[in-house]
Amino acid sequence: ENVDSLNSARFAPVLKGVVRALENAGYNVYHSVLDSSGYMVPQIRKRIFVVAIRQDSARHDFVWPEPVGSVTVAKYLDPPTASDKPGRLPSTDRGKERCKTAYAKVFAEGVDPRKTPVLVDVDCSPQFAAVGVNIARTLTRSRGATGGPWVSTRGRRVTVSEMCRLQGFLAREVPWEAAGVTERQIGAMLGNSVAVPVIGAVVAEALYAGGLTSHRHAFKYA
């Protein structure tokens, strides 16, 4: 799995080289760009996946999992607390400007950011502005490390448990505090991770194609 720019014309020779090397080593190779938002993950996250199945193990054609549906961020946020304040702006000048610009745009489109979650990257420069209405934009390593996007309906950044859900993890599956990991470290790791439902669906298909399961199993989406 890698960023989808690996599938662009600029990096085509790199991708072709990877595929050629695997094929020469005796593998059937498949690659495709999948967007996590189509697999019950509340995040727009386009990534290229490469699956290689050893030719002498192949039993069925590998089939890429079809999108199964989308979900909204609102369903995955922590319950509101007394400290939350819908519409509150970040404390930094850059954060305030990113939010003001984003909120003005969605207001013009009929969306009230105090009622509908608008997730804003408050750390980026204007040319890289990333805004999602009831869905997160791509959580990167650097953005995860700085605390993730700002949530308009809460007036704060996402929590670690919310970042876990943005990647398809259940918070209880990531006991980062018990491991002595800081919020910055776990945020970076989550930004670097693969969305669980997507990799689960890909692996399920690969196991069947490689003859490791007797029939095709549909991945169970939480």
Buried (B, 14 or more C-beta within 10 A) or exposed (E): BBBBEBBEEEBEEEBEEBBEEBEEEEBBBBBEEBBBBBBBBBBBBBBBBBBBBEEEEBEBEBEBBEBEEBBEBBEBBBEEEEEBEBBBBBEEEEBBBBBEEBBEBBEEEEBBBBEBBBBBBBBBEEEEBBBBBBBBBBBBEEBBBBBBBBBBBBBBBBBBBBBBBBBBBEBEEBEBEEEEBEBEBBBBBBBBBBBBBBBBBBBBBBBBBBEEBEEEEEBEBE
